[in-house]
Amino acid sequence: MATATTPTPADEVDWPRVTREVADDLAVDASVRDRAGKPPYDEAARLREAGLPALLTPPATGRPGADWRSACAAIREISAADSSMGELLAHHSVLTWSARFLGSGGERRLERRFERRFERRVLREGWLLGGGIDVPGTEAGPGLTLTPEGAGYVLNGRRDFDAGVAVADRLIVGARCTATGDVRIALVDPADPGVRVDPDHDRLGQRLTGGGGVGFDDVPIDVADILGTVPRDEHAIAPFTALAPLALRLTLVHVTLGVAEGALAEARDISRAAQAARRPATDGDDPYLLLAYGELATAAHTAATVVDHATEALARGLAAGTALDVDGLAGIAVPVAAAEAVTGRAAVHITTRVLELTDTTGFDRFWRNARVLTARTSPAHRLREIGDHYLNGTLPHLAPRS
């Protein structure tokens, strides 16, 4: 568990240097840790010690925090070294925005006070957050329920999460209120005796994200730990609230792009060393090797350009706040979908090709991680959404569904 610390002012910390040092540290034993597949207790401790969970909180005057672009850049750099840690930080980063996305359901001044209180708690306690505010579809089962009891609620049910739950200091979960039918987002202490975490130890890729199933048996939830409400009627959901799932999707795109860039950089280093060892006996570089790296570098650069465009669009949406309208939301959803489609294809292609170019033990982790990350989202579905918007002007769905 995290210990309380006094945050260092943001302007006194060289966050790019800190991120680079953490990435370099994680890269040293990434392959060994991936093969071991143990819960990421040590890795989470490294992140906390470096202060990255504090960095990846919404920026505010007088405290640590990175703007959206800087947060995405940090997640991407960490992912190039260890994409499991990148995914863990991606979920944490978006969850720290939960109170802003959802509000307290009251007058705006009170909402801002509530946001500040939640974010200060995250920073003061050094929390690493896990869980998710998205709501599974009905095909996934009954999910989680909140039943009013006394002055608060009781949380019950079971849900699987992709990252963070095995090492999180607090969980944030969406549960349907049995009295109203709307979805309420609750902050939960995983140390409560009614919380049971079952880590997933047998995954094809992204083995160290700390994901798994969580059961909740009559867990008491105080009213003060309800971060917000998602209305039952999709049309009543504010466009700014609908940024929450887009923010998570885009941070995971940065994780996927980080996998591709990390695989390509490591493959380049291996190929350079192999060429240097052979060069005295050869007339020069293999032209087919140069062609292969030219193709892969171009794929990575193309994906990065599309991802950067989506990142800028979402940054503008966050800056707009509650002034964001449905058309503005569509102008963000389309670039995010394009980033998912382009990056997913590029990552699978790059990580597959570098296996052929290097034939080195440990490189399969990049391919496995890319496959797991891209399997969650079908490029065909995203391209269909883009086409529907381009051809028919269809607006995106607002509900935060997984």
C-alpha positions in Angstrom: 0.0 0.0 0.0 1.1 3.5 -0.6 2.3 5.8 2.2 1.3 9.4 2.6 3.8 11.8 1.1 4.0 15.5 0.5 4.0 16.0 -3.3 6.9 17.9 -4.8 5.7 21.0 -6.8 5.4 20.1 -10.5 7.7 22.9 -11.6 10.5 21.4 -9.5 10.4 18.0 -11.1 11.9 17.1 -14.5 9.1 14.7 -15.5 10.5 13.7 -18.9 13.8 12.7 -17.2 11.9 10.8 -14.5 9.8 9.0 -17.1 12.9 8.1 -19.2 14.7 6.7 -16.1 11.7 4.6 -15.1 11.4 3.3 -18.7 15.1 2.5 -18.8 14.9 0.6 -15.5 11.9 -1.4 -16.6 13.5 -2.3 -20.0 16.5 -4.0 -18.3 14.5 -7.0 -17.0 11.3 -6.7 -19.1 11.7 -10.0 -20.8 12.6 -11.9 -17.6 9.6 -10.4 -15.7 7.3 -11.2 -18.7 8.3 -14.9 -18.6 7.8 -15.1 -14.8 4.3 -13.6 -15.1 4.1 -12.7 -11.4 1.7 -10.1 -10.0 3.4 -6.7 -10.5 4.0 -5.7 -6.9 7.6 -4.8 -7.5 6.8 -2.9 -10.7 4.0 -0.9 -9.0 6.4 0.0 -6.2 8.9 1.3 -8.8 6.1 3.5 -10.3 5.1 4.9 -6.9 8.6 5.5 -5.9 9.2 7.6 -9.0 6.0 9.5 -8.5 4.4 8.6 -11.8 0.9 8.0 -10.4 1.0 11.6 -9.1 2.2 12.9 -12.4 -0.6 11.2 -14.3 -3.4 13.1 -12.5 -5.3 16.1 -13.9 -3.2 19.3 -13.7 -4.1 21.9 -11.2 -2.4 25.0 -9.7 0.2 24.3 -7.0 0.4 20.5 -7.3 1.9 17.8 -9.6 0.1 16.8 -12.7 0.7 16.6 -16.4 -1.4 18.0 -19.2 -3.1 15.5 -21.4 -0.4 15.5 -24.1 2.4 15.0 -21.5 0.5 12.2 -19.8 0.1 10.4 -23.1 3.7 10.9 -23.9 4.7 9.4 -20.6 2.4 6.4 -21.0 3.8 5.8 -24.5 7.4 5.9 -23.4 6.8 3.5 -20.5 4.9 1.2 -22.8 7.9 1.0 -25.2 9.9 -0.5 -22.3 7.1 -2.5 -20.6 3.6 -2.3 -22.1 2.0 -3.9 -19.1 3.1 -1.0 -16.9 2.0 1.4 -19.7 -1.5 -0.1 -19.6 -1.6 0.0 -15.8 -0.7 3.7 -15.9 -3.2 4.3 -18.7 -6.0 3.0 -16.6 -4.8 4.9 -13.6 -4.5 8.2 -15.5 -8.0 8.1 -16.9 -9.5 7.0 -13.5 -8.0 10.1 -11.9 -10.2 12.2 -14.2 -13.3 10.3 -13.0 -14.7 13.1 -10.7 -14.2 15.7 -13.5 -15.9 13.5 -16.1 -18.8 12.6 -13.9 -19.2 15.5 -11.5 -21.1 15.2 -8.2 -24.5 15.7 -9.8 -25.0 19.1 -8.1 -24.3 22.7 -8.7 -21.1 23.3 -10.6 -19.2 25.0 -7.7 -19.9 22.0 -5.5 -18.8 19.7 -8.3 -15.4 21.5 -8.5 -15.0 21.2 -4.8 -15.7 17.5 -5.0 -13.2 17.1 -7.8 -10.5 18.8 -5.9 -11.2 16.7 -2.8 -10.9 13.4 -4.7 -7.8 14.4 -6.6 -6.1 15.7 -3.4 -6.8 12.3 -1.8 -5.2 10.5 -4.7 -2.1 12.7 -4.4 -1.9 12.9 -0.6 -2.2 9.1 -0.2 -0.1 8.3 -3.2 -2.8 6.1 -4.6 -2.5 3.9 -7.6 -6.0 3.4 -9.0 -7.5 0.3 -10.7 -10.8 -0.8 -12.0 -12.9 1.0 -14.7 -15.9 3.3 -15.0 -17.2 1.6 -18.1 -20.3 -0.5 -17.8 -20.3 -4.1 -19.3 -23.1 -4.8 -21.8 -25.9 -7.1 -20.7 -24.3 -10.0 -22.4 -21.5 -9.9 -19.8 -23.9 -10.8 -17.0 -25.6 -8.8 -14.2 -22.3 -7.0 -13.3 -22.2 -4.9 -10.1 -25.1 -3.5 -8.1 -25.4 -0.8 -5.5 -28.3 -1.2 -3.1 -29.2 1.8 -0.9 -28.8 1.0 2.8 -28.9 3.5 5.6 -27.0 6.7 4.6 -25.0 4.9 1.9 -25.0 1.8 -0.3 -23.9 -1.9 -0.4 -21.9 -3.1 -3.3 -22.3 -6.6 -4.6 -21.4 -8.7 -7.7 -18.3 -9.7 -9.6 -16.5 -8.1 -12.5 -13.3 -8.7 -14.6 -10.9 -5.8 -15.2 -7.9 -5.6 -17.5 -5.5 -3.8 -15.3 -4.6 -2.6 -11.8 -6.9 -4.5 -9.5 -4.1 -6.8 -8.1 -1.9 -3.9 -7.0 -4.3 -0.9 -6.7 -4.7 1.2 -3.5 -8.2 2.1 -4.5 -10.7 0.7 -7.0 -13.1 2.7 -9.1 -16.1 0.8 -10.4 -19.4 1.4 -12.1 -22.4 -0.3 -10.6 -26.1 -0.1 -11.3 -28.2 1.3 -8.6 -31.1 -1.1 -7.7 -33.4 1.8 -6.7 -33.0 4.0 -9.8 -31.4 1.9 -12.6 -28.7 4.5 -13.3 -25.0 3.7 -13.0 -23.1 5.1 -10.1 -19.3 5.3 -9.9 -17.9 4.2 -6.6 -14.5 4.5 -4.9 -13.7 1.2 -3.1 -11.0 0.2 -0.7 -9.7 -3.2 -1.9 -8.6 -4.0 1.7 -12.3 -4.2 2.8 -13.0 -7.8 3.9 -15.9 -8.0 1.4 -13.5 -7.5 -1.6 -12.0 -10.6 -3.2 -9.4 -10.1 -6.0 -8.5 -13.0 -8.2 -5.4 -12.1 -10.3 -5.3 -13.4 -13.8 -2.0 -15.3 -14.1 -2.5 -17.1 -17.4 -2.7 -14.5 -20.2 -1.2 -14.6 -23.7 0.1 -11.1 -23.4 0.0 -8.0 -21.2 0.8 -10.4 -18.3 1.9 -7.9 -15.7 -1.0 -5.4 -15.8 -2.4 -6.7 -12.5 -5.7 -7.5 -14.1 -8.2 -10.1 -12.9 -11.6 -10.7 -11.4 -12.9 -8.9 -8.4 -15.8 -10.0 -6.2 -17.7 -7.7 -3.9 -19.8 -9.1 -1.1 -21.9 -6.6 0.8 -19.1 -4.0 0.6 -20.3 -0.7 2.4 -20.0 2.4 0.2 -20.2 5.8 1.8 -22.1 8.5 -0.1 -18.9 10.6 -0.1 -17.3 7.8 -2.1 -19.8 8.0 -5.0 -17.8 9.9 -7.6 -20.7 10.5 -9.9 -23.7 9.1 -11.8 -24.2 8.1 -15.4 -27.9 8.6 -16.4 -29.9 5.6 -17.5 -31.0 7.5 -20.6 -28.1 7.8 -23.0 -29.4 11.1 -24.4 -29.1 12.6 -20.9 -25.3 12.0 -20.8 -23.3 15.1 -21.1 -20.7 15.1 -24.0 -17.9 15.8 -21.5 -18.9 12.7 -19.5 -18.7 10.7 -22.8 -15.1 11.7 -23.1 -14.2 9.1 -20.4 -14.3 6.0 -22.6 -12.6 7.9 -25.5 -9.8 9.0 -23.1 -9.2 5.3 -22.1 -9.3 4.1 -25.7 -6.8 6.7 -26.7 -4.4 6.0 -23.8 -4.5 2.4 -24.8 -3.7 3.4 -28.4 -0.6 5.1 -26.9 0.3 1.8 -25.2 -0.1 -0.1 -28.5 2.0 2.4 -30.3 4.6 2.2 -27.6 4.8 -1.6 -28.1 5.4 -1.1 -31.8 8.0 1.6 -31.3 9.8 -0.4 -28.5 9.9 -3.6 -30.7 11.3 -1.6 -33.6 13.9 0.1 -31.6 15.2 -3.1 -30.0 15.2 -4.9 -33.3 17.2 -2.0 -34.8 19.8 -2.3 -32.1 20.2 -6.1 -32.7 20.4 -5.7 -36.4 23.0 -2.9 -36.1 25.1 -5.1 -33.8 24.8 -8.1 -36.2 25.8 -5.9 -39.2 28.8 -4.5 -37.3 30.0 -8.0 -36.6 29.7 -9.1 -40.2 30.8 -5.9 -41.9 34.5 -6.7 -42.4 33.5 -9.7 -44.4 30.8 -8.0 -46.5 30.5 -5.2 -49.0 27.8 -3.3 -47.2 24.3 -3.4 -45.7 21.8 -5.9 -46.9 19.4 -4.0 -49.2 16.5 -6.2 -48.3 17.1 -5.4 -44.6 17.1 -1.7 -45.4 13.9 -2.1 -47.3 12.3 -4.0 -44.4 13.3 -1.3 -41.8 12.2 1.4 -44.2 8.7 -0.1 -44.4 8.4 -0.7 -40.6 9.7 2.8 -39.7 7.2 4.3 -42.2 4.3 2.3 -40.6 5.3 3.5 -37.2 5.6 7.2 -38.3 2.3 7.0 -40.0 0.6 5.6 -36.9 2.3 8.2 -34.7 1.0 11.0 -36.8 -2.6 9.8 -36.6 -2.3 9.2 -32.9 -0.9 12.7 -32.3 -3.8 14.2 -34.2 -6.3 12.3 -32.0 -4.4 13.3 -28.9 -4.6 17.0 -29.9 -8.4 16.6 -30.5 -9.0 15.1 -27.1 -6.8 17.7 -25.4 -9.1 20.4 -26.9 -12.1 18.5 -25.7 -10.7 18.3 -22.1 -10.0 22.0 -22.2 -13.5 22.8 -23.4 -15.0 21.1 -20.3 -18.7 21.3 -19.9 -18.9 23.6 -22.9 -18.2 20.6 -25.2 -21.2 19.8 -27.4 -22.2 16.7 -29.3 -20.6 17.9 -32.6 -17.4 18.6 -30.7 -17.6 15.1 -29.2 -17.9 13.6 -32.7 -14.9 15.6 -33.8 -12.9 13.7 -31.1 -14.5 10.3 -31.5 -13.6 10.0 -35.2 -9.9 10.7 -34.8 -9.7 8.3 -31.8 -11.3 5.6 -33.9 -8.9 6.3 -36.8 -6.0 6.1 -34.4 -7.2 2.7 -33.1 -7.6 1.3 -36.6 -4.3 2.5 -38.0 -2.2 1.8 -34.9 -3.6 -1.7 -34.3 -2.7 -2.8 -37.8 0.7 -1.2 -37.7 1.5 -2.7 -34.3 0.6 -6.3 -35.3 2.6 -5.9 -38.6 5.7 -4.4 -36.9 5.8 -6.9 -34.1 5.3 -9.8 -36.4 8.0 -8.6 -38.8 10.7 -8.0 -36.2 10.4 -11.6 -35.1 11.5 -12.6 -38.5 14.3 -10.0 -38.6 15.9 -10.7 -35.3 15.1 -14.3 -34.3 16.0 -13.4 -30.7 14.7 -14.9 -27.5 12.2 -12.6 -25.7 11.0 -10.7 -28.8 7.8 -12.7 -28.9 6.5 -10.6 -25.9 6.1 -7.6 -28.2 4.0 -9.7 -30.6 1.9 -11.2 -27.8 1.3 -7.9 -26.2 0.3 -6.3 -29.5 -2.1 -9.1 -30.2 -3.8 -8.8 -26.8 -4.1 -5.1 -27.0 -5.5 -5.1 -30.6 -7.9 -8.0 -30.0 -10.0 -5.9 -27.8 -11.0 -3.6 -30.7 -11.8 -4.7 -34.2 -10.4 -2.3 -36.9 -13.4 -3.2 -39.0 -15.8 -1.8 -36.3 -13.9 1.4 -36.0 -13.7 1.9 -39.7 -17.4 1.3 -40.0 -18.0 4.0 -37.3 -15.8 6.4 -39.2 -17.6 5.6 -42.5 -21.0 6.0 -40.9 -20.1 9.4 -39.6 -18.5 10.5 -42.9 -21.3 9.3 -45.1 -24.4 9.8 -42.9 -23.2 12.2 -40.2 -24.1 9.6 -37.5 -23.0 10.8 -34.0 -21.1 8.5 -31.6 -22.9 6.7 -28.8 -22.6 8.6 -25.5 -22.9 5.8 -22.9 -19.6 4.6 -21.4 -20.0 1.0 -22.5 -17.1 -1.5 -22.7 
